Amino acid sequence: MAAGRPGLAAVSFTDAQVGRLLDALDASPHADNTIVVLFSDHGFHLGEKQRWAKQSLWERSTRVPLIVSTPKGKRGNRCSRPVELLSLYPTLVELCGLPARDELEGVSLRSLLDDPNSSWDHVAISTYHANNHAVRSERYRYIRYADGSEELYDHQTDPREWNNLAGNPKLRAVIRDHARRIPQKNAPPARRRGVRSKKN
């Protein structure tokens, strides 16, 4: 319990500062033409499932907070639809009235900003090393690893993802629906840039 208190204090402090920022913006002459987007790094395991840090495809490792404040937009609404950070750029492009770009992978979140309960057929995809993918829909998280093994979690009944339902024959249709969303191509890993030492 004591170890978590500094983290909770940081969250509370950050929340208060965001409130101050938005209050100051609302009181400024820029309130009608400024969009604020707040997001953070992804989650962190502290021993759950014998994991440390961020190296997994589970919810705790991949979920991030995301807040979007638009001029005269809705205030205080929560949205349960799964979205990706890839969608931030196309969202800002649309909100700013700029020309759409077809090569972008993300989809604009404008409809969810207008109505958090609007229809949404998109999922959030996370990748950790080649051919290891997680597909997060509003209710389920499906994971398929490079070796073909699978995991399926029902967030309505198991939000901490303790019970792998991938072997349940009644959920094969759910698995098929999520599996079809897995990327068919993997980008090569980014090359590390480092300082090369001279050989003597």
C-alpha positions as CSV (number, residue, x, y, z in Angstrom):
1,M,0.0,0.0,0.0
2,A,2.7,2.5,0.9
3,A,4.5,1.9,-2.3
4,G,1.5,3.1,-4.3
5,R,1.0,6.4,-2.5
6,P,3.7,8.4,-4.4
7,G,2.1,7.3,-7.6
8,L,-1.4,8.3,-6.5
9,A,-0.1,11.6,-5.3
10,A,1.5,12.2,-8.8
11,V,-1.8,11.3,-10.5
12,S,-3.7,13.7,-8.2
13,F,-1.2,16.5,-8.8
14,T,-1.3,16.0,-12.6
15,D,-5.1,16.0,-12.6
16,A,-5.1,19.3,-10.7
17,Q,-2.7,20.9,-13.1
18,V,-4.7,19.8,-16.1
19,G,-7.7,21.4,-14.5
20,R,-5.8,24.6,-14.0
21,L,-4.6,24.6,-17.6
22,L,-8.1,24.1,-19.0
23,D,-9.6,26.8,-16.7
24,A,-6.9,29.2,-17.8
25,L,-7.5,28.4,-21.5
26,D,-11.3,28.9,-21.0
27,A,-10.6,32.3,-19.5
28,S,-8.2,33.3,-22.3
29,P,-8.9,34.8,-25.8
30,H,-7.7,31.5,-27.3
31,A,-10.5,29.4,-25.9
32,D,-12.4,29.3,-29.2
33,N,-9.6,28.1,-31.4
34,T,-7.5,25.8,-29.2
35,I,-7.6,22.0,-29.0
36,V,-6.0,20.2,-26.1
37,V,-4.9,16.6,-26.3
38,L,-3.6,14.8,-23.2
39,F,-2.2,11.3,-23.3
40,S,0.7,9.5,-21.6
41,D,3.1,6.7,-21.8
42,H,1.6,3.2,-21.6
43,G,1.1,1.1,-18.4
44,F,3.4,-0.7,-16.1
45,H,3.3,-4.1,-14.5
46,L,4.4,-4.2,-10.8
47,G,4.5,-8.0,-10.5
48,E,1.1,-8.9,-11.9
49,K,1.3,-12.2,-13.9
50,Q,5.0,-12.3,-12.8
51,R,5.8,-9.4,-15.1
52,W,7.7,-6.2,-14.4
53,A,7.6,-3.0,-16.5
54,K,5.8,-2.8,-19.9
55,Q,6.8,-5.9,-21.9
56,S,3.4,-7.6,-22.5
57,L,0.3,-7.3,-24.7
58,W,-2.1,-7.3,-21.7
59,E,-4.3,-4.4,-20.8
60,R,-2.1,-3.0,-18.0
61,S,0.9,-2.7,-20.4
62,T,-0.9,-1.2,-23.4
63,R,-3.7,1.1,-22.1
64,V,-3.1,4.8,-21.8
65,P,-5.2,7.8,-20.7
66,L,-6.5,10.0,-23.4
67,I,-8.4,13.3,-23.0
68,V,-9.4,15.5,-25.9
69,S,-10.8,19.0,-25.3
70,T,-12.2,20.9,-28.2
71,P,-13.7,24.5,-28.4
72,K,-17.3,24.3,-27.4
73,G,-17.1,20.5,-27.3
74,K,-18.7,18.2,-24.8
75,R,-17.3,18.4,-21.3
76,G,-16.9,15.6,-18.7
77,N,-18.0,12.7,-21.0
78,R,-16.4,9.3,-20.9
79,C,-16.1,7.0,-23.9
80,S,-15.7,3.3,-23.7
81,R,-14.9,2.7,-27.3
82,P,-11.4,1.3,-28.1
83,V,-9.1,3.8,-29.9
84,E,-5.5,4.0,-30.9
85,L,-3.0,6.9,-30.6
86,L,-2.6,6.5,-34.3
87,S,-5.9,8.2,-34.6
88,L,-4.7,11.5,-33.0
89,Y,-3.2,12.9,-36.2
90,P,-6.2,12.2,-38.5
91,T,-8.5,13.5,-35.7
92,L,-6.6,16.8,-35.5
93,V,-6.5,17.0,-39.3
94,E,-10.3,16.8,-39.4
95,L,-10.9,19.1,-36.5
96,C,-8.6,21.8,-38.0
97,G,-10.3,21.5,-41.4
98,L,-7.1,20.4,-43.2
99,P,-7.1,18.1,-46.2
100,A,-7.5,14.4,-45.4
101,R,-4.5,12.1,-46.0
102,D,-5.3,8.7,-47.3
103,E,-2.0,7.2,-46.3
104,L,-2.7,7.5,-42.6
105,E,-3.4,4.3,-40.7
106,G,-5.5,5.8,-37.9
107,V,-9.1,6.8,-38.2
108,S,-10.5,10.2,-37.0
109,L,-12.2,10.2,-33.6
110,R,-14.4,13.1,-34.5
111,S,-17.6,11.1,-34.3
112,L,-16.8,9.9,-30.8
113,L,-16.0,13.5,-29.7
114,D,-19.4,14.5,-30.9
115,D,-21.2,11.5,-29.4
116,P,-19.2,9.1,-27.2
117,N,-21.9,6.5,-27.7
118,S,-21.9,6.6,-31.5
119,S,-21.5,3.5,-33.5
120,W,-17.8,2.4,-33.7
121,D,-16.6,-0.7,-35.5
122,H,-12.9,-0.1,-34.9
123,V,-10.5,-1.9,-32.6
124,A,-7.2,-1.0,-31.0
125,I,-4.2,-3.1,-32.0
126,S,-0.9,-3.4,-30.1
127,T,2.2,-5.2,-31.3
128,Y,5.2,-6.4,-29.2
129,H,7.9,-7.8,-31.4
130,A,7.1,-9.4,-34.8
131,N,3.9,-11.4,-35.1
132,N,2.8,-10.9,-31.5
133,H,-0.4,-8.8,-31.6
134,A,-3.3,-7.9,-29.3
135,V,-6.7,-6.8,-30.6
136,R,-8.8,-4.9,-28.1
137,S,-12.5,-4.4,-28.8
138,E,-14.9,-2.8,-26.4
139,R,-15.6,-6.1,-24.6
140,Y,-12.7,-8.4,-25.4
141,R,-8.9,-8.5,-25.7
142,Y,-7.6,-11.2,-28.1
143,I,-3.9,-12.0,-28.2
144,R,-2.1,-14.1,-30.7
145,Y,1.6,-14.8,-30.4
146,A,4.1,-15.7,-33.1
147,D,4.1,-19.3,-32.1
148,G,0.3,-19.5,-32.7
149,S,-0.8,-19.6,-29.1
150,E,-3.8,-17.5,-28.2
151,E,-5.4,-15.6,-25.3
152,L,-8.9,-14.2,-24.9
153,Y,-10.2,-12.1,-22.1
154,D,-13.7,-10.9,-21.4
155,H,-13.5,-7.4,-19.9
156,Q,-17.1,-7.4,-18.7
157,T,-16.4,-10.3,-16.3
158,D,-12.6,-10.3,-16.0
159,P,-11.1,-6.7,-16.3
160,R,-7.8,-7.8,-14.9
161,E,-7.4,-10.6,-17.4
162,W,-6.8,-13.5,-15.2
163,N,-9.0,-16.1,-17.1
164,N,-7.9,-17.1,-20.6
165,L,-11.0,-18.1,-22.5
166,A,-9.3,-18.9,-25.8
167,G,-10.0,-22.6,-25.3
168,N,-13.8,-22.1,-24.8
169,P,-15.5,-23.5,-27.9
170,K,-18.5,-21.2,-27.4
171,L,-16.2,-18.2,-28.1
172,R,-14.7,-19.4,-31.4
173,A,-16.8,-16.8,-33.4
174,V,-15.5,-14.1,-31.1
175,I,-11.9,-15.2,-31.7
176,R,-12.4,-15.4,-35.5
177,D,-13.8,-11.9,-35.5
178,H,-10.8,-10.5,-33.6
179,A,-8.2,-12.6,-35.4
180,R,-9.3,-11.2,-38.8
181,R,-8.2,-7.7,-37.5
182,I,-4.6,-8.8,-36.9
183,P,-2.1,-7.0,-39.2
184,Q,-1.0,-9.2,-42.2
185,K,2.4,-7.5,-42.5
186,N,4.9,-6.6,-39.8
187,A,7.2,-3.7,-40.3
188,P,10.9,-4.6,-39.7
189,P,12.1,-3.6,-36.2
190,A,13.6,-0.1,-35.9
191,R,17.4,-0.1,-36.1
192,R,19.1,1.0,-32.9
193,R,21.3,4.0,-33.3
194,G,24.3,4.0,-31.0
195,V,27.8,5.4,-30.7
196,R,30.4,3.1,-32.2
197,S,33.7,2.9,-30.5
198,K,36.8,3.1,-32.5
199,K,38.9,0.0,-32.8
200,N,42.5,0.4,-31.8
